[in-house]
Amino acid sequence: MRHRSRAAEAVAAVLLLALSAACGSRVPESDFEHDDRTPAPRDSAPLRVGIITSATSPVGGSAFTGPRDGARAWFDRLNARGGIDGRPVEVRLCDDGGSGVGNNECVHKLVEEDRVVALVATTALDYAGASRVSRARVPDIGGQPIGTAFDTYPHLYGIYGSLAPRDGTPGWDGKLYGGTEVYRYFKREHGARTAAVVSYNQSASAAYARLVERGLRAEGYKVVTEQVDFALPNFRAVAADLKEQGADLVFDAIDGHGNARLCQAMDEAGADVTAKVTNVQNWTSTVADDYKDAPRCRNALWATGASRNFEDTGHPAVREFREATKDLKTHSQWQLEGWAAARWFTDAATSCTTTGITRACVDTFMNRSQGYTAGGLLLPVRFERLPEPPRSSRTCLSVARWRDGKGWAGQGDMNRTCFTVPQLAYEP
């Protein structure tokens, strides 16, 4: 069973560190009122899909482009093989600039002007246009749940699924729930007992750190809390204390640059740990460069998520992804998840070829997507609308660790690395 993932929570918290809320759209509500059952062009006319990405944003130019690149690679390969029922897929891209205003402009352009049949692999810092997408009944397939939109609105289908009512309010009465499976894994599989949580003295960072601390304590860990100044972080002091406290694990609520500096300080202080645990956004092939000054900490990096390791070329679905993206300079888990999102749309559209590929038909398929895996790339995804939040859940996870010269090595079968764990509430 999948809920909102720890990776999504971590990414959302870290991305909010230095950002303020953006303004909303001024696009008239009436622009989004129309008949959602208007059929897409028939015969050999292209099928239009939209991809909204915060390709340029205050966070940095490459922070959000992985899912977009993975989805485009899928559609390029699909079109080279004849498209869907002989119809090519025409991909319309929109960069929202990481702002709410820009996001609403992208929604207006793609949904109303371009009349895409679906959105795919949405990766937006501020998904301000989500309610408009939902009202237009446009299926948004396989998006990254950076904010709360995919746990709030119908017709939006995040890459990890959702059990929330999706009635216009995030989660259940404004609260989301996450499990403790990551902490259970390191306790049971690696005997970890002491865990450190590093955060900035900034509200979003501190709030996420408190959530991690709660989860660790629920699993019986001794928890060491470390907070540094956002403007002038003293990572050397943190590293020295980690060594003194004998931390087995290090979790964080800090950005990528801060993580690299923390790792360097840990190496200099001789603070060796069982695992420096990172999230799916940092599960990339650029680790050697990103952590070039911290070889010991670099080789203690572990990543957890809900999709199959992009280095697992022994699996046919991963091998197909890697072959199609061999010309890319780098690879990442977010690319693979974007590829899976595009495959998801393709399966949905293919199911509609006899009746007509419309927004409504694709949406019907998505609502039935119980246990979808994109050919084994994803842990089984579910969409339900549970009236009450689950108190516990059997949850599986994908785990990999970095090794110089080998890259990310998968740790066991993600479909069997499963734990029944409590679900803890938090306010986004």
ChimeraX attribute file (.defattr): number of C-alpha atoms within 10 A of each C-alpha:
attribute: neighborCount
match mode: 1-to-1
recipient: residues
	/A:1	17
	/A:2	22
	/A:3	22
	/A:4	23
	/A:5	23
	/A:6	21
	/A:7	20
	/A:8	19
	/A:9	22
	/A:10	25
	/A:11	23
	/A:12	21
	/A:13	23
	/A:14	22
	/A:15	21
	/A:16	20
	/A:17	20
	/A:18	13
	/A:19	13
	/A:20	8
	/A:21	9
	/A:22	14
	/A:23	12
	/A:24	16
	/A:25	17
	/A:26	9
	/A:27	15
	/A:28	9
	/A:29	10
	/A:30	7
	/A:31	13
	/A:32	19
	/A:33	13
	/A:34	12
	/A:35	9
	/A:36	15
	/A:37	12
	/A:38	12
	/A:39	15
	/A:40	17
	/A:41	14
	/A:42	12
	/A:43	10
	/A:44	12
	/A:45	13
	/A:46	17
	/A:47	22
	/A:48	19
	/A:49	23
	/A:50	25
	/A:51	28
	/A:52	26
	/A:53	28
	/A:54	28
	/A:55	23
	/A:56	17
	/A:57	18
	/A:58	15
	/A:59	20
	/A:60	11
	/A:61	12
	/A:62	11
	/A:63	19
	/A:64	24
	/A:65	21
	/A:66	25
	/A:67	30
	/A:68	28
	/A:69	20
	/A:70	27
	/A:71	25
	/A:72	22
	/A:73	21
	/A:74	23
	/A:75	21
	/A:76	16
	/A:77	15
	/A:78	17
	/A:79	15
	/A:80	10
	/A:81	11
	/A:82	12
	/A:83	20
	/A:84	19
	/A:85	13
	/A:86	13
	/A:87	16
	/A:88	20
	/A:89	19
	/A:90	18
	/A:91	19
	/A:92	15
	/A:93	16
	/A:94	20
	/A:95	20
	/A:96	25
	/A:97	22
	/A:98	24
	/A:99	25
	/A:100	21
	/A:101	20
	/A:102	23
	/A:103	27
	/A:104	24
	/A:105	20
	/A:106	23
	/A:107	26
	/A:108	21
	/A:109	16
	/A:110	24
	/A:111	23
	/A:112	16
	/A:113	11
	/A:114	14
	/A:115	18
	/A:116	23
	/A:117	29
	/A:118	26
	/A:119	29
	/A:120	32
	/A:121	33
	/A:122	29
	/A:123	29
	/A:124	27
	/A:125	29
	/A:126	26
	/A:127	28
	/A:128	23
	/A:129	22
	/A:130	22
	/A:131	18
	/A:132	20
	/A:133	25
	/A:134	19
	/A:135	16
	/A:136	19
	/A:137	24
	/A:138	24
	/A:139	27
	/A:140	30
	/A:141	29
	/A:142	29
	/A:143	28
	/A:144	26
	/A:145	26
	/A:146	24
	/A:147	23
	/A:148	21
	/A:149	26
	/A:150	29
	/A:151	28
	/A:152	23
	/A:153	23
	/A:154	24
	/A:155	26
	/A:156	29
	/A:157	30
	/A:158	25
	/A:159	29
	/A:160	26
	/A:161	28
	/A:162	25
	/A:163	22
	/A:164	28
	/A:165	22
	/A:166	22
	/A:167	14
	/A:168	15
	/A:169	16
	/A:170	21
	/A:171	30
	/A:172	22
	/A:173	14
	/A:174	15
	/A:175	15
	/A:176	21
	/A:177	23
	/A:178	22
	/A:179	25
	/A:180	24
	/A:181	27
	/A:182	24
	/A:183	22
	/A:184	23
	/A:185	18
	/A:186	17
	/A:187	19
	/A:188	10
	/A:189	9
	/A:190	12
	/A:191	12
	/A:192	20
	/A:193	19
	/A:194	19
	/A:195	27
	/A:196	27
	/A:197	24
	/A:198	24
	/A:199	28
	/A:200	25
	/A:201	17
	/A:202	18
	/A:203	13
	/A:204	21
	/A:205	26
	/A:206	21
	/A:207	19
	/A:208	25
	/A:209	26
	/A:210	16
	/A:211	17
	/A:212	23
	/A:213	21
	/A:214	16
	/A:215	22
	/A:216	24
	/A:217	14
	/A:218	15
	/A:219	18
	/A:220	14
	/A:221	19
	/A:222	15
	/A:223	20
	/A:224	18
	/A:225	19
	/A:226	19
	/A:227	21
	/A:228	17
	/A:229	12
	/A:230	16
	/A:231	9
	/A:232	8
	/A:233	17
	/A:234	15
	/A:235	22
	/A:236	18
	/A:237	15
	/A:238	22
	/A:239	23
	/A:240	16
	/A:241	19
	/A:242	28
	/A:243	16
	/A:244	10
	/A:245	15
	/A:246	16
	/A:247	23
	/A:248	22
	/A:249	24
	/A:250	22
	/A:251	21
	/A:252	27
	/A:253	30
	/A:254	28
	/A:255	21
	/A:256	17
	/A:257	10
	/A:258	17
	/A:259	20
	/A:260	20
	/A:261	19
	/A:262	25
	/A:263	27
	/A:264	23
	/A:265	22
	/A:266	25
	/A:267	19
	/A:268	16
	/A:269	17
	/A:270	15
	/A:271	22
	/A:272	20
	/A:273	20
	/A:274	19
	/A:275	23
	/A:276	23
	/A:277	17
	/A:278	23
	/A:279	20
	/A:280	25
	/A:281	20
	/A:282	20
	/A:283	24
	/A:284	22
	/A:285	18
	/A:286	15
	/A:287	19
	/A:288	18
	/A:289	10
	/A:290	17
	/A:291	22
	/A:292	13
	/A:293	17
	/A:294	20
	/A:295	15
	/A:296	18
	/A:297	25
	/A:298	24
	/A:299	20
	/A:300	19
	/A:301	23
	/A:302	24
	/A:303	25
	/A:304	25
	/A:305	26
	/A:306	26
	/A:307	26
	/A:308	27
	/A:309	27
	/A:310	27
	/A:311	21
	/A:312	16
	/A:313	14
	/A:314	8
	/A:315	15
	/A:316	13
	/A:317	18
	/A:318	22
	/A:319	15
	/A:320	14
	/A:321	21
	/A:322	19
	/A:323	10
	/A:324	16
	/A:325	21
	/A:326	11
	/A:327	9
	/A:328	11
	/A:329	8
	/A:330	12
	/A:331	21
	/A:332	20
	/A:333	25
	/A:334	27
	/A:335	27
	/A:336	30
	/A:337	30
	/A:338	30
	/A:339	30
	/A:340	31
	/A:341	31
	/A:342	29
	/A:343	21
	/A:344	23
	/A:345	26
	/A:346	19
	/A:347	16
	/A:348	21
	/A:349	24
	/A:350	17
	/A:351	16
	/A:352	19
	/A:353	14
	/A:354	8
	/A:355	9
	/A:356	18
	/A:357	22
	/A:358	23
	/A:359	24
	/A:360	21
	/A:361	20
	/A:362	25
	/A:363	25
	/A:364	16
	/A:365	19
	/A:366	24
	/A:367	16
	/A:368	13
	/A:369	19
	/A:370	14
	/A:371	15
	/A:372	18
	/A:373	17
	/A:374	21
	/A:375	14
	/A:376	16
	/A:377	22
	/A:378	25
	/A:379	26
	/A:380	20
	/A:381	21
	/A:382	24
	/A:383	23
	/A:384	15
	/A:385	17
	/A:386	14
	/A:387	10
	/A:388	12
	/A:389	19
	/A:390	16
	/A:391	12
	/A:392	15
	/A:393	19
	/A:394	13
	/A:395	22
	/A:396	23
	/A:397	24
	/A:398	24
	/A:399	24
	/A:400	23
	/A:401	22
	/A:402	22
	/A:403	17
	/A:404	11
	/A:405	7
	/A:406	9
	/A:407	17
	/A:408	24
	/A:409	17
	/A:410	20
	/A:411	14
	/A:412	12
	/A:413	13
	/A:414	21
	/A:415	17
	/A:416	11
	/A:417	16
	/A:418	19
	/A:419	17
	/A:420	15
	/A:421	20
	/A:422	20
	/A:423	19
	/A:424	19
	/A:425	18
	/A:426	15
	/A:427	14
	/A:428	17
